[in-house]
Amino acid sequence: MHKTSLPIVNKDFLRKYPNSRQNRTAQFTTVRTAKAPISAPGVPEVHQKQCPSRLKCTLTSDRQKKQIGRYAQKGFKVSLAENDASSATATSNPASGRGAARERLLLAASDLFCKQGINATGVDAVISAAGTAKTTLYKSFGSKEGLVEAVLEREGETWRKWFVAEVDALPGCPADKLVHLFEVLKKWFAEEHFYGCPFINAVAEHDKDDDRMRAIALRHKTVVLDKIRELAREARPEDAEGLTHEMALLIDGAIVAALITRDPNIADHARNAAARILNNYK
């Protein structure tokens, strides 16, 4: 412990009573002050407040950086910020401590659910990774099921914005975009944190009579289908609906195959199949 200043005592009293208890205490007691340097292995930045009983700090872990990086790659803005009583925070625009804690819960749950599975991940694991209290989770989401739904909505919104923007940026006519959208998927398959489609995974994990998970997945799929349908109407106006679902089947199949094989080149085979489908209708 860093030795700083002695407690404040009356010097005249110490000279008059050199053997007093206060004098003996002053000789052997040190206190930590706000100016004292503090070393904390693994903590890159420490900000000590005036309260000697609690050290507040900002900690950026490698895992948290990866979580945030995964969203940043999809265009979702997430930044690090200091929170009231936590050692690691990640917030998009925290208006309060609870808002920052909610954001950390979403990031932690997203990472764990996608990697380990929803059913294999307990609430304790989520709050431990997020650095929050269990009561915060229930206040923010009501239940684990509420957290799962919030994570899926976040993941879906982030992925769809990224996917649509990437497809729109592809060169060529609508038919070319339908073929080369698999090159967009290939970039996703090659990511370190590619764990497949969270909606396919969620439906596969849950009770097959659970319409709640299916409804969430269908909302996501509907938005993706709408984008494909937009291109299909230009590429094959006489059977746009058929082409839409053919492309969707190739997309879903490529996602599952890439997850199982861990081979991004699966997307190349799906792209070739899409080109053959379109060529047959020219």
C-alpha positions as CSV (number, residue, x, y, z in Angstrom):
1,M,0.0,0.0,0.0
2,H,1.3,3.4,-0.9
3,K,2.2,5.5,2.2
4,T,1.0,9.0,2.1
5,S,0.3,11.5,4.9
6,L,-0.4,11.0,8.6
7,P,-3.8,11.7,10.1
8,I,-4.3,15.3,11.1
9,V,-3.4,15.7,14.8
10,N,-2.6,18.6,17.1
11,K,1.2,19.0,17.2
12,D,1.2,20.8,20.5
13,F,-0.7,18.0,22.1
14,L,1.8,15.4,20.7
15,R,4.8,17.4,22.1
16,K,3.1,17.7,25.5
17,Y,1.9,14.0,25.7
18,P,4.5,12.0,23.6
19,N,3.3,8.7,25.0
20,S,-0.4,9.3,24.4
21,R,-2.5,6.8,22.4
22,Q,-3.2,9.4,19.7
23,N,0.6,9.9,19.3
24,R,1.3,6.2,19.0
25,T,-1.6,5.8,16.5
26,A,-0.3,8.7,14.4
27,Q,3.2,7.1,14.2
28,F,2.0,3.8,12.7
29,T,-1.2,4.7,10.8
30,T,-1.3,5.8,7.2
31,V,-4.2,6.6,5.0
32,R,-4.8,6.4,1.3
33,T,-5.7,9.7,-0.2
34,A,-7.0,10.8,-3.6
35,K,-3.4,11.6,-4.7
36,A,-2.0,8.2,-3.9
37,P,-1.0,6.2,-7.0
38,I,-2.8,2.9,-7.4
39,S,-1.6,0.0,-9.4
40,A,-4.2,-2.5,-10.7
41,P,-2.9,-5.2,-13.0
42,G,-4.9,-5.5,-16.2
43,V,-6.8,-2.3,-15.7
44,P,-5.7,0.3,-18.3
45,E,-7.2,3.3,-16.7
46,V,-8.2,4.1,-13.1
47,H,-10.0,7.1,-11.8
48,Q,-10.2,7.3,-8.0
49,K,-12.9,9.4,-6.4
50,Q,-12.9,11.0,-3.0
51,C,-14.6,8.1,-1.3
52,P,-11.8,5.9,0.1
53,S,-14.0,2.8,0.4
54,R,-14.8,2.5,-3.3
55,L,-12.7,2.7,-6.4
56,K,-14.5,3.5,-9.5
57,C,-12.8,2.7,-12.8
58,T,-13.2,2.2,-16.5
59,L,-12.1,-1.2,-17.7
60,T,-12.1,-2.2,-21.3
61,S,-11.7,-6.0,-21.6
62,D,-10.7,-7.7,-24.8
63,R,-14.0,-9.6,-24.8
64,Q,-15.9,-6.4,-24.6
65,K,-13.9,-4.8,-27.4
66,K,-14.8,-7.8,-29.5
67,Q,-18.5,-7.5,-28.7
68,I,-18.5,-3.9,-29.6
69,G,-16.5,-4.5,-32.7
70,R,-19.0,-7.0,-33.9
71,Y,-21.7,-4.4,-33.8
72,A,-19.5,-1.7,-35.2
73,Q,-18.9,-3.9,-38.3
74,K,-22.6,-3.8,-38.9
75,G,-22.8,-0.1,-38.5
76,F,-24.3,0.0,-34.9
77,K,-22.8,2.7,-32.8
78,V,-21.6,1.5,-29.4
79,S,-19.0,3.3,-27.2
80,L,-17.3,2.7,-23.9
81,A,-18.2,4.9,-21.0
82,E,-17.8,5.0,-17.2
83,N,-20.8,4.0,-15.1
84,D,-21.7,4.6,-11.5
85,A,-20.7,1.4,-9.7
86,S,-19.5,-0.9,-12.4
87,S,-16.0,-1.7,-13.6
88,A,-16.8,-2.4,-17.3
89,T,-19.4,-0.5,-19.3
90,A,-20.5,-0.3,-22.9
91,T,-23.2,2.1,-23.9
92,S,-24.7,3.5,-27.1
93,N,-25.9,6.8,-25.5
94,P,-26.4,6.3,-21.8
95,A,-28.8,8.7,-20.2
96,S,-28.6,6.9,-16.8
97,G,-26.8,4.2,-15.0
98,R,-29.6,1.9,-15.7
99,G,-29.5,2.6,-19.4
100,A,-25.8,1.7,-19.4
101,A,-26.4,-1.5,-17.5
102,R,-29.1,-2.4,-19.9
103,E,-26.8,-2.0,-22.8
104,R,-24.1,-4.2,-21.2
105,L,-26.7,-6.8,-20.6
106,L,-27.7,-6.8,-24.2
107,L,-24.1,-7.0,-25.4
108,A,-23.2,-9.8,-22.9
109,A,-26.4,-11.8,-23.7
110,S,-26.0,-11.4,-27.4
111,D,-22.4,-12.8,-27.2
112,L,-23.4,-15.7,-25.0
113,F,-26.7,-16.6,-26.6
114,C,-25.1,-16.6,-30.1
115,K,-22.0,-18.6,-29.1
116,Q,-23.2,-21.0,-26.4
117,G,-26.9,-21.2,-27.1
118,I,-29.9,-19.6,-25.4
119,N,-30.9,-22.7,-23.3
120,A,-27.3,-23.4,-22.3
121,T,-26.8,-19.8,-21.0
122,G,-28.2,-19.0,-17.6
123,V,-29.1,-15.6,-16.1
124,D,-26.1,-15.8,-13.7
125,A,-23.7,-16.1,-16.7
126,V,-25.2,-13.1,-18.4
127,I,-25.1,-10.8,-15.3
128,S,-21.6,-12.0,-14.5
129,A,-20.4,-11.1,-18.1
130,A,-22.3,-7.8,-18.0
131,G,-21.1,-6.8,-14.5
132,T,-24.6,-6.0,-13.3
133,A,-27.0,-7.2,-10.5
134,K,-29.7,-9.7,-11.2
135,T,-32.3,-7.2,-10.2
136,T,-31.2,-4.9,-13.0
137,L,-31.8,-7.6,-15.6
138,Y,-35.3,-8.2,-14.3
139,K,-36.1,-4.5,-14.0
140,S,-34.9,-4.0,-17.6
141,F,-36.4,-7.0,-19.3
142,G,-38.8,-8.7,-16.9
143,S,-37.5,-12.2,-17.4
144,K,-34.9,-14.2,-19.3
145,E,-37.5,-14.6,-22.1
146,G,-37.8,-10.8,-22.3
147,L,-34.0,-10.5,-22.6
148,V,-34.0,-13.2,-25.3
149,E,-36.6,-11.3,-27.3
150,A,-34.7,-8.0,-26.9
151,V,-31.4,-9.6,-28.0
152,L,-33.1,-11.1,-31.1
153,E,-34.7,-7.8,-32.0
154,R,-31.3,-6.0,-31.7
155,E,-29.4,-8.7,-33.6
156,G,-32.0,-8.7,-36.4
157,E,-32.2,-4.9,-36.8
158,T,-28.4,-4.6,-36.8
159,W,-27.9,-7.4,-39.3
160,R,-30.7,-6.3,-41.7
161,K,-29.4,-2.7,-41.8
162,W,-26.0,-4.0,-42.7
163,F,-27.2,-6.6,-45.2
164,V,-29.5,-4.2,-47.1
165,A,-26.9,-1.5,-47.3
166,E,-24.3,-4.0,-48.6
167,V,-26.7,-5.4,-51.2
168,D,-27.7,-1.9,-52.4
169,A,-24.0,-1.0,-52.8
170,L,-23.4,-4.0,-55.2
171,P,-22.8,-3.0,-58.8
172,G,-25.0,-4.2,-61.7
173,C,-28.6,-4.9,-62.4
174,P,-31.1,-6.5,-59.9
175,A,-30.3,-10.0,-61.3
176,D,-26.5,-9.3,-60.7
177,K,-27.3,-8.2,-57.2
178,L,-29.2,-11.4,-56.5
179,V,-26.2,-13.4,-57.5
180,H,-23.5,-11.4,-55.8
181,L,-25.4,-10.9,-52.5
182,F,-23.8,-14.2,-51.6
183,E,-20.4,-12.4,-51.7
184,V,-21.9,-10.2,-49.0
185,L,-22.8,-13.3,-47.0
186,K,-19.3,-14.7,-47.5
187,K,-17.8,-11.7,-45.6
188,W,-20.2,-12.4,-42.8
189,F,-19.3,-16.1,-42.8
190,A,-15.6,-15.2,-42.5
191,E,-16.0,-13.1,-39.4
192,E,-14.5,-14.4,-36.2
193,H,-17.8,-14.1,-34.4
194,F,-20.0,-15.8,-37.0
195,Y,-22.3,-18.1,-35.1
196,G,-25.0,-18.6,-37.7
197,C,-28.4,-17.0,-37.8
198,P,-29.6,-16.3,-34.3
199,F,-33.3,-16.7,-35.4
200,I,-32.7,-20.1,-37.0
201,N,-30.7,-21.1,-33.9
202,A,-33.4,-19.8,-31.5
203,V,-36.2,-21.7,-33.3
204,A,-34.1,-24.9,-33.4
205,E,-33.4,-24.7,-29.7
206,H,-36.9,-24.0,-28.5
207,D,-40.0,-26.2,-28.2
208,K,-41.3,-26.6,-31.8
209,D,-44.8,-25.7,-30.6
210,D,-43.5,-22.4,-29.2
211,D,-45.1,-19.9,-31.6
212,R,-43.4,-17.0,-29.9
213,M,-39.9,-17.8,-31.2
214,R,-41.3,-18.6,-34.6
215,A,-43.2,-15.3,-34.8
216,I,-40.0,-13.4,-33.9
217,A,-38.1,-15.3,-36.6
218,L,-40.8,-14.7,-39.2
219,R,-40.7,-10.9,-38.6
220,H,-37.0,-10.9,-39.3
221,K,-37.4,-13.1,-42.4
222,T,-40.2,-11.0,-43.8
223,V,-37.9,-7.9,-43.9
224,V,-35.2,-9.9,-45.6
225,L,-37.7,-11.4,-48.1
226,D,-39.0,-7.9,-48.9
227,K,-35.5,-6.9,-50.0
228,I,-35.1,-10.0,-52.2
229,R,-38.6,-9.6,-53.6
230,E,-37.7,-6.0,-54.6
231,L,-34.9,-7.3,-56.8
232,A,-36.8,-10.4,-58.0
233,R,-39.6,-8.2,-59.4
234,E,-37.0,-6.6,-61.7
235,A,-35.0,-9.8,-62.5
236,R,-38.0,-12.1,-63.1
237,P,-41.2,-10.1,-63.2
238,E,-43.3,-13.1,-64.5
239,D,-42.4,-15.2,-61.3
240,A,-41.0,-12.8,-58.8
241,E,-42.5,-14.7,-55.8
242,G,-41.0,-18.0,-56.9
243,L,-37.5,-16.4,-57.4
244,T,-37.8,-14.7,-54.0
245,H,-38.2,-18.0,-52.2
246,E,-35.6,-19.8,-54.3
247,M,-33.1,-17.1,-53.3
248,A,-34.2,-17.3,-49.6
249,L,-33.7,-21.1,-49.6
250,L,-30.2,-20.6,-50.9
251,I,-29.5,-18.0,-48.3
252,D,-30.8,-20.1,-45.4
253,G,-29.0,-23.2,-46.6
254,A,-25.7,-21.3,-47.0
255,I,-25.9,-19.9,-43.5
256,V,-26.5,-23.3,-41.9
257,A,-23.8,-25.0,-44.0
258,A,-21.3,-22.3,-43.2
259,L,-22.0,-22.6,-39.5
260,I,-21.5,-26.4,-39.6
261,T,-18.4,-26.5,-41.8
262,R,-16.9,-23.2,-40.7
263,D,-16.1,-22.7,-44.4
264,P,-16.9,-19.2,-45.8
265,N,-16.5,-20.6,-49.3
266,I,-19.9,-22.2,-49.0
267,A,-21.2,-18.9,-50.2
268,D,-19.4,-19.4,-53.5
269,H,-21.5,-22.6,-54.2
270,A,-24.7,-20.8,-53.3
271,R,-23.7,-17.9,-55.6
272,N,-23.2,-20.4,-58.5
273,A,-26.5,-22.0,-57.8
274,A,-28.2,-18.6,-57.9
275,A,-26.5,-17.8,-61.2
276,R,-27.8,-21.0,-62.7
277,I,-31.3,-20.3,-61.5
278,L,-31.3,-16.9,-63.1
279,N,-29.7,-18.1,-66.3
280,N,-32.4,-20.7,-66.8
281,Y,-35.0,-18.0,-66.9
282,K,-33.3,-15.7,-69.4
